[in-house]
């Protein structure tokens, strides 16, 4: 028989070490998997089967990443209802942790059999159910362990609870990207699965030490739908709405900040970091800053002015503006063809982490203290729903800014055809390796048709677009400039001047843009004469790495996999017979919002949110019985 009421001791509850150990292992599994996800989707997923498919774009990977996080933080509503209405917190956590483990197992088995994308979808789906379902229960379960005589320890315990989360995250953010780079996806996703199994076991071991608050049953529903219950939830939803925008920006550290880091100088203290490993800065700073904020900053500010929960949240919102503006400046440098040092992004992490402490931890404790015992899991779920809302918004933005290719379905059909009937002879291969599709006028055999070349491994080797000739003519000018300037592409304005007199087949000017220090793009608005539509024709130029000193003697898992599948760099979306440059032709596939403009959009959104929060916080009235201050 389990204990259902907290003892009157003034000491630390005996079940707390099991919860903190469980949380450290569970967070290792979640953040480790998450750290590898965007890089995996853009660089590895299309190579996981026997047939090589088209790789995923950066914006699409960001869209899916934030859609997954949305699902993870949406399911806490279901977890809270199951916990508070039916099963209680312990049973809910232990059962959904098993589902969580199955999700990790599905990710680890990607590519073993069947389409890898199906395994990815199944794994992320199960993880979103398991991880999301237990989230509101774990935080509330911590609070349940305390009675009247030791509840004064609760704020410090929430800080140590957050400490354990970030200890697990720090280790996994550094380790899992390294495993992905050298040992591949099976190990990169398998190790987090092992840690999740360990977390589940640790939680089971503490079952006799925990305080098991029974499910409230019908009283849970009754209290929520009372006038007081609905008013409380409505008030908290107002606070959480502002916090949602914070999460919209913060969780981009696992997507757009990782992708940004690919274009930066990642040598830190003599070590070459991987782009995904930069995420370690957040949990590392958490471990350092929590005691600093708790023991130094908060007490110092309190001597000057009451530093109430809502004031802490407001301060954190404005600090987020500063942090994300740094990412905007970093991208400005990248857009100018520079390679900024990663220390700038680490500084942005320092500010963003400080904001997280003042927003996430404070809001978590604030929500707990504002709610009655029977509604604590539901209130925790509402807090987590703010994370879901923020990520859904970011996913929607990344979905909106993508300009589709006009041939998405046709290419998918051609790849599916190859998968079911691979060419067995060179003559068979010649019959179908080049396919032509109707262009903007929807008529066959006209000047705007698009031709796609496939390899016998279902890789799109080259696209012939109507503007190829003029794009190549402009490319020769840009490349000559790069050769004359020690392999440096002209800046956007200079490059535009160099190709300004060249016209596409529809008598329109071409557009030039620097993407980063090794990439630029020349675009035509296409036969519809409208930029940023599926009919745009573009040529992306990449500088090849011809420095033998920078080529590692060791081969990564990705290099070994490409060799195994007989996929060369020339097959992988590029074709150009030149030792210095690679060309990629495409129709559509551009972005309505890219480069620094993307980061400034979110910075501006955060500034507006933080400004509006000020009068809201002033007018907000806390629940009297909690004696919480504004």
C-alpha positions in Angstrom: 0.0 0.0 0.0 1.5 3.3 -1.1 1.6 6.5 1.1 -1.1 9.0 0.1 -0.3 11.9 2.4 3.0 13.7 3.0 4.6 13.3 6.4 5.1 16.2 8.8 8.9 16.1 8.5 10.9 19.2 7.9 13.5 17.2 5.9 13.8 16.4 2.2 11.2 13.9 1.0 12.8 10.5 0.4 11.3 10.2 -3.1 12.9 13.3 -4.5 16.3 11.7 -5.4 14.4 9.1 -7.5 12.5 11.8 -9.3 15.6 13.9 -10.0 17.5 10.8 -11.2 14.6 9.8 -13.4 14.4 13.4 -14.8 18.1 13.6 -15.6 18.0 10.3 -17.6 14.7 11.1 -19.3 15.9 14.6 -20.4 19.1 13.0 -21.7 17.0 10.8 -23.9 14.7 13.6 -25.1 17.3 16.3 -25.7 19.8 13.9 -27.2 17.3 12.7 -29.8 16.2 16.3 -30.4 19.7 17.6 -30.8 20.3 15.2 -33.7 16.9 15.5 -35.4 17.3 18.5 -37.8 20.7 17.5 -39.0 19.4 13.9 -39.4 16.4 15.0 -41.5 18.4 17.2 -43.8 21.4 15.0 -44.3 20.7 11.4 -43.3 17.1 10.5 -43.7 17.1 10.2 -47.5 20.0 7.7 -47.3 18.5 5.3 -44.8 16.8 3.0 -47.3 18.1 0.9 -50.2 16.9 3.6 -52.6 18.2 7.2 -52.3 15.4 9.8 -52.3 15.5 13.5 -52.4 16.9 15.2 -49.3 14.8 17.4 -47.0 15.2 21.2 -47.2 16.2 23.2 -44.2 12.9 25.0 -43.9 11.0 21.8 -44.2 13.1 20.2 -41.5 12.5 23.2 -39.2 8.8 22.9 -39.9 8.7 19.3 -39.0 10.9 19.8 -35.9 8.6 22.4 -34.5 5.6 20.4 -35.4 7.0 17.5 -33.4 7.7 19.8 -30.4 4.1 21.1 -30.8 2.8 17.5 -30.4 5.1 16.8 -27.4 3.7 19.8 -25.6 0.1 19.3 -26.7 -0.3 15.8 -25.3 0.2 17.0 -21.7 -3.5 18.0 -21.7 -4.4 14.3 -22.2 -1.7 13.3 -19.6 -3.1 15.7 -17.1 -6.7 14.4 -17.6 -5.6 10.8 -17.3 -3.6 11.5 -14.2 -6.0 13.8 -12.3 -9.2 12.2 -13.4 -8.4 8.5 -13.6 -5.0 6.9 -12.8 -3.1 9.3 -10.6 0.4 10.7 -11.3 2.6 7.6 -10.6 0.6 5.2 -12.8 0.3 7.7 -15.6 4.1 8.3 -15.6 5.1 4.7 -15.5 2.7 3.6 -18.2 3.5 6.4 -20.6 7.2 6.0 -20.0 6.9 2.6 -21.6 5.3 4.2 -24.7 8.2 6.6 -24.7 10.7 3.8 -24.8 8.9 2.2 -27.8 9.2 5.5 -29.6 13.0 5.6 -29.1 13.2 2.0 -30.3 11.3 2.9 -33.5 13.9 5.7 -34.2 16.8 3.4 -33.6 15.4 0.8 -36.1 15.0 3.4 -39.0 16.5 1.9 -42.1 16.6 -1.7 -40.9 13.4 -2.6 -42.8 10.7 -0.7 -44.5 10.6 3.0 -45.4 12.7 5.0 -42.9 10.2 7.9 -43.0 7.5 5.6 -41.6 9.7 4.6 -38.7 10.6 8.3 -38.1 6.9 9.2 -38.0 6.0 6.3 -35.7 9.0 7.0 -33.4 8.2 10.7 -33.1 4.5 10.0 -32.6 5.1 7.6 -29.8 7.6 9.9 -28.1 5.2 12.8 -28.4 2.6 10.7 -26.6 5.0 9.4 -23.9 7.1 12.5 -23.3 4.2 14.9 -23.5 1.9 12.7 -21.4 4.2 12.5 -18.4 5.3 16.2 -18.5 2.5 17.8 -16.4 2.6 14.8 -14.0 6.3 14.9 -13.2 6.4 18.6 -12.2 3.2 18.2 -10.1 4.5 14.9 -8.6 7.5 16.8 -7.2 5.2 19.2 -5.4 3.1 16.4 -4.0 6.0 15.1 -2.0 6.0 18.1 0.3 3.9 18.8 3.4 3.3 21.8 5.5 6.6 21.6 7.4 9.0 21.3 4.4 7.1 23.2 1.7 9.5 26.1 2.2 12.0 23.9 0.4 9.9 23.8 -2.8 11.4 26.8 -4.7 14.9 25.4 -4.3 13.8 21.9 -5.2 12.2 23.2 -8.5 15.6 24.8 -9.2 17.4 21.5 -8.6 14.7 19.8 -10.6 15.5 22.1 -13.5 19.2 21.5 -12.7 18.8 17.8 -13.3 17.0 18.4 -16.6 19.8 20.4 -17.9 22.5 18.1 -16.6 21.1 15.4 -18.7 20.6 17.8 -21.6 24.2 19.1 -21.4 25.7 15.6 -21.7 23.4 14.4 -24.4 23.7 17.6 -26.5 27.4 17.1 -26.7 27.4 13.3 -27.0 24.6 12.4 -29.4 25.6 14.7 -32.4 29.1 13.1 -32.1 27.5 9.6 -32.2 25.5 10.6 -35.3 28.6 12.0 -37.0 30.8 8.9 -36.5 28.5 5.9 -35.7 25.3 6.8 -37.5 21.6 7.2 -36.7 21.1 3.7 -35.1 23.5 4.5 -32.2 22.5 8.2 -32.1 18.9 7.3 -31.5 19.5 4.0 -29.7 21.5 5.4 -26.8 18.8 7.9 -25.8 16.4 4.9 -25.9 18.6 3.1 -23.4 18.7 6.1 -21.1 14.9 6.4 -21.3 14.6 2.7 -20.2 16.9 3.5 -17.3 14.8 6.5 -16.4 11.7 4.3 -16.3 13.5 1.8 -14.1 14.7 4.5 -11.6 11.2 5.8 -11.3 9.8 2.3 -10.6 12.5 1.8 -7.9 11.2 4.9 -6.0 7.5 3.7 -6.0 7.5 2.9 -2.2 9.1 6.2 -1.3 6.7 8.4 -3.2 3.6 10.2 -1.9 0.9 8.8 -4.3 -1.9 11.4 -4.4 -5.0 9.6 -5.7 -6.8 10.7 -8.8 -9.4 13.3 -8.0 -12.0 11.5 -10.0 -15.2 13.5 -10.7 -14.1 16.3 -8.3 -11.3 17.1 -10.8 -13.9 17.8 -13.5 -16.2 19.5 -11.1 -13.6 21.9 -9.8 -12.3 22.8 -13.3 -15.8 23.8 -14.4 -16.7 25.8 -11.4 -16.7 29.6 -11.8 -13.5 29.9 -9.7 -11.8 27.1 -11.6 -12.5 28.6 -15.1 -11.5 32.1 -13.9 -8.2 30.7 -12.7 -7.5 28.9 -15.9 -8.4 31.9 -18.0 -6.1 34.2 -16.0 -3.2 31.7 -16.4 -3.9 31.3 -20.1 -3.4 35.1 -20.4 0.1 34.8 -18.9 0.9 31.7 -20.9 0.0 33.4 -24.1 2.9 35.8 -23.7 5.2 33.0 -22.7 4.2 31.1 -25.9 6.0 33.7 -28.0 9.1 33.2 -25.9 9.0 29.4 -26.7 8.5 30.2 -30.4 11.9 31.8 -30.3 13.7 29.7 -27.7 13.0 26.3 -29.4 14.7 27.5 -32.6 17.9 26.8 -30.8 17.3 23.2 -32.0 16.4 24.2 -35.6 17.4 27.6 -37.2 20.3 28.2 -34.8 21.7 24.8 -35.5 21.4 25.5 -39.3 22.9 28.9 -38.8 25.9 27.4 -37.0 26.7 25.4 -40.1 27.9 28.6 -41.7 30.0 29.7 -38.7 33.6 29.2 -37.5 33.0 26.4 -35.0 36.6 26.1 -33.7 36.4 26.7 -29.9 39.5 26.5 -27.8 41.2 24.4 -30.4 38.3 21.9 -30.9 36.1 21.8 -34.0 32.5 21.5 -32.7 29.6 20.1 -34.7 26.7 22.5 -35.4 24.3 20.5 -33.2 26.7 20.5 -30.3 26.4 24.3 -29.8 23.1 23.5 -28.1 25.1 22.3 -25.2 25.6 26.0 -24.3 22.0 26.3 -23.0 22.1 23.5 -20.4 25.7 24.4 -19.5 24.7 27.9 -18.8 21.6 26.7 -16.9 23.8 24.7 -14.5 26.0 27.8 -13.8 23.3 30.5 -13.8 20.6 28.8 -11.6 22.6 29.1 -8.4 23.8 32.6 -9.5 20.3 33.8 -10.0 19.0 32.1 -6.8 21.7 33.2 -4.5 23.0 36.4 -5.9 20.9 38.2 -8.6 17.4 37.7 -7.1 18.5 38.8 -3.5 20.4 41.8 -4.9 17.5 43.0 -6.9 15.1 42.4 -4.0 17.1 44.9 -1.9 16.2 47.6 -4.5 12.7 46.6 -5.7 10.4 43.6 -5.1 11.3 41.2 -7.9 8.0 39.5 -8.2 7.2 36.6 -10.5 5.6 38.7 -13.2 8.5 41.2 -13.1 10.9 38.4 -13.6 8.9 37.1 -16.6 8.7 40.6 -18.1 12.5 41.0 -17.7 13.1 37.7 -19.4 10.9 38.6 -22.3 13.0 41.7 -23.0 16.2 39.8 -22.6 14.9 37.4 -25.3 14.7 40.3 -27.7 18.4 41.1 -27.1 19.4 37.4 -27.5 17.6 36.9 -30.7 18.8 40.2 -32.2 22.3 38.8 -31.9 21.3 35.9 -34.1 20.0 38.5 -36.5 23.4 40.3 -36.6 25.1 36.9 -37.0 23.0 36.2 -40.0 23.7 39.7 -41.4 27.4 38.7 -41.4 26.7 35.4 -43.0 24.6 37.0 -45.7 27.6 39.3 -46.4 29.7 36.2 -47.1 31.5 36.2 -43.8 32.1 33.3 -41.4 31.5 34.7 -37.9 32.9 32.9 -34.9 30.6 30.7 -32.8 31.4 32.7 -29.7 28.8 35.2 -30.9 26.1 32.5 -30.8 27.3 31.3 -27.5 26.9 34.9 -26.1 23.3 34.8 -27.5 22.8 31.5 -25.7 24.0 33.1 -22.4 21.3 35.8 -22.7 18.6 33.5 -23.9 19.3 31.0 -21.0 19.1 33.9 -18.5 15.7 34.7 -20.0 14.7 31.1 -19.8 15.5 31.0 -16.0 13.3 34.1 -15.4 10.5 32.9 -17.6 10.3 29.1 -17.6 11.3 28.3 -14.0 9.4 31.2 -12.5 6.3 30.5 -14.6 6.4 26.8 -13.6 6.5 27.6 -9.9 4.0 30.5 -10.3 1.5 28.2 -12.0 1.9 25.5 -9.4 1.3 27.9 -6.5 -1.7 29.5 -8.1 -3.7 26.3 -8.5 -5.5 24.0 -6.0 -4.2 20.5 -5.4 -6.8 18.8 -7.6 -5.9 20.9 -10.6 -2.1 21.0 -10.5 -1.5 18.6 -13.3 -4.0 20.5 -15.5 -2.4 23.8 -14.8 1.0 22.3 -15.5 -0.4 21.0 -18.8 -1.7 24.5 -19.7 1.8 25.9 -19.0 3.2 23.3 -21.4 0.5 24.1 -23.9 2.2 27.5 -24.2 5.3 25.7 -25.5 3.1 23.8 -28.0 1.5 27.0 -29.2 4.9 28.7 -29.7 6.2 25.8 -31.7 3.1 25.5 -33.8 3.5 29.2 -34.7 7.2 28.7 -35.7 6.2 25.6 -37.7 3.5 27.5 -39.5 5.9 30.3 -40.4 8.4 27.8 -41.8 5.6 26.2 -43.8 4.4 29.5 -45.2 7.8 30.8 -46.3 8.5 27.7 -48.5 8.0 28.1 -52.2 7.1 24.6 -53.6 8.7 23.1 -56.7 6.2 22.8 -59.6 7.2 19.2 -60.0 7.0 17.8 -56.5 4.4 15.2 -57.3 6.0 14.2 -60.7 9.4 13.8 -59.1 7.9 11.7 -56.3 6.1 9.5 -58.8 9.4 9.0 -60.8 11.3 8.1 -57.6 8.6 5.6 -56.7 8.8 4.1 -60.1 12.5 3.6 -59.7 12.1 2.0 -56.3 9.8 -0.6 -57.7 11.7 -1.3 -60.9 15.4 -0.4 -60.6 17.3 -0.4 -63.9 19.3 -3.6 -64.4 21.1 -2.8 -67.6 22.6 0.3 -69.0 20.1 0.3 -71.9 17.2 0.0 -69.5 18.6 2.9 -67.5 18.9 5.1 -70.7 15.2 4.6 -71.3 14.1 6.6 -68.3 17.1 8.4 -66.7 15.9 11.7 -68.2 12.3 12.8 -67.9 10.7 16.0 -69.3 7.7 17.7 -67.7 5.4 20.4 -68.9 6.3 23.9 -67.8 4.2 27.0 -66.9 2.2 26.9 -70.2 1.2 23.3 -69.4 2.0 22.2 -73.0 4.5 19.5 -74.0 7.7 20.2 -76.0 7.8 23.9 -75.4 10.6 26.2 -74.3 9.5 26.3 -70.6 9.6 22.5 -70.1 11.7 21.2 -67.2 13.9 18.1 -67.6 15.1 16.1 -64.6 18.0 13.7 -64.8 18.0 10.7 -62.3 20.8 8.3 -61.4 20.2 4.6 -61.1 20.0 5.2 -57.3 17.0 7.5 -57.6 19.1 10.6 -56.9 18.1 13.8 -58.8 21.4 14.4 -60.5 20.5 17.5 -62.5 17.5 19.7 -63.4 17.4 21.4 -66.8 15.4 24.6 -66.4 14.4 27.0 -69.2 16.8 29.7 -67.9 19.8 27.4 -67.7 21.8 29.2 -70.5 21.4 32.7 -69.0 22.0 31.4 -65.5 25.2 29.7 -66.6 26.3 32.8 -68.4 25.8 34.8 -65.2 27.5 32.1 -63.2 30.7 32.3 -65.3 30.9 36.1 -64.5 30.5 35.4 -60.7 33.0 32.5 -60.8 35.6 34.6 -62.6 35.2 37.2 -59.9 35.6 34.6 -57.2 38.7 33.1 -58.8 40.3 36.6 -59.1 39.5 37.4 -55.4 41.0 34.3 -53.8 37.7 32.2 -53.9 35.4 34.9 -52.5 32.0 35.5 -54.0 31.0 39.1 -54.6 28.7 40.6 -52.1 25.0 40.8 -53.1 25.1 44.4 -54.3 28.4 43.9 -56.3 27.3 40.6 -57.8 24.0 42.1 -58.9 25.9 44.9 -60.7 28.1 42.3 -62.5 25.1 40.4 -64.0 22.8 43.3 -64.3 22.8 43.4 -68.1 22.0 39.7 -68.5 18.3 38.9 -69.3 16.5 35.6 -68.9 14.5 34.0 -71.7 11.5 36.2 -70.7 13.5 39.4 -70.9 13.7 39.8 -67.1 16.7 40.8 -65.0 18.4 38.0 -63.0 18.7 38.3 -59.2 22.0 37.6 -57.3 22.3 36.8 -53.6 25.1 35.6 -51.4 23.9 32.8 -49.1 27.1 32.3 -47.0 30.9 32.3 -47.4 30.9 29.4 -49.8 27.5 29.6 -51.5 25.7 32.1 -53.7 22.5 31.9 -55.9 21.4 33.4 -59.2 17.7 33.4 -59.9 15.2 34.1 -62.7 11.6 35.0 -61.9 10.6 32.3 -64.5 8.0 32.2 -67.2 5.3 33.7 -65.0 7.6 36.7 -64.5 6.7 36.8 -60.8 9.5 36.2 -58.1 9.1 33.7 -55.3 6.7 31.3 -57.1 7.1 27.6 -58.0 8.2 28.7 -61.5 11.4 30.5 -60.4 14.5 29.1 -62.1 17.7 29.3 -60.0 21.3 28.2 -60.0 23.1 27.7 -56.7 26.9 27.8 -56.8 29.0 26.2 -54.1 32.7 26.4 -53.7 34.4 23.0 -53.5 36.7 22.2 -50.7 40.0 21.8 -52.5 42.3 22.1 -49.5 43.8 18.6 -48.8 44.8 19.8 -45.3 41.2 20.2 -44.3 40.1 16.7 -45.4 40.0 14.2 -42.6 41.7 10.8 -42.9 38.8 9.3 -41.0 35.5 8.8 -42.7 32.2 9.7 -41.1 29.2 7.4 -41.1 27.6 9.6 -43.7 30.6 9.3 -46.0 30.7 5.5 -45.5 26.9 5.3 -46.2 27.3 7.3 -49.5 30.1 5.0 -50.5 28.0 1.9 -49.7 25.1 3.2 -51.8 27.4 4.4 -54.6 26.3 7.9 -54.1 28.9 10.5 -55.0 28.9 14.2 -54.3 28.3 14.8 -58.0 25.2 12.7 -57.8 23.9 14.5 -54.8 21.9 17.3 -56.5 25.0 18.8 -58.1 26.5 18.7 -61.6 29.2 20.9 -63.0 32.5 19.9 -64.7 34.8 22.3 -62.8 37.3 21.7 -60.1 36.4 24.8 -58.1 32.6 25.0 -58.2 29.4 22.9 -58.0 26.1 23.9 -59.6 22.6 23.0 -58.5 19.7 24.0 -60.8 16.2 24.1 -59.4 12.7 25.2 -60.2 10.9 26.8 -57.2 12.1 25.7 -53.8 13.1 29.2 -52.6 12.0 31.0 -49.5 9.7 34.0 -49.0 11.6 34.9 -45.9 15.3 34.0 -45.5 18.6 35.1 -44.2 18.7 37.9 -41.6 15.1 38.9 -42.5 13.9 35.7 -40.9 15.6 36.4 -37.6 14.6 40.1 -37.5 11.0 39.0 -38.0 11.0 36.9 -34.8 13.0 39.6 -32.9 10.4 42.2 -33.8 7.6 39.8 -32.7 9.3 39.3 -29.4 9.7 43.1 -28.8 6.0 43.7 -29.4 5.1 40.9 -27.1 7.4 42.1 -24.3 6.1 45.6 -24.6 2.4 44.5 -24.4 3.2 42.4 -21.4 4.0 45.4 -19.2 0.5 46.8 -18.9 -0.9 43.3 -18.7 1.3 42.4 -15.7 0.4 45.7 -13.9 -3.3 44.9 -14.2 -3.0 41.2 -13.4 -4.4 40.1 -10.0 -3.0 37.0 -8.4 -5.2 34.5 -6.6 -5.6 35.8 -3.0 -5.2 32.5 -1.2 -1.7 32.0 -2.6 -0.5 35.5 -1.4 1.6 35.6 -4.6 2.8 39.0 -5.5 2.6 40.6 -9.0 
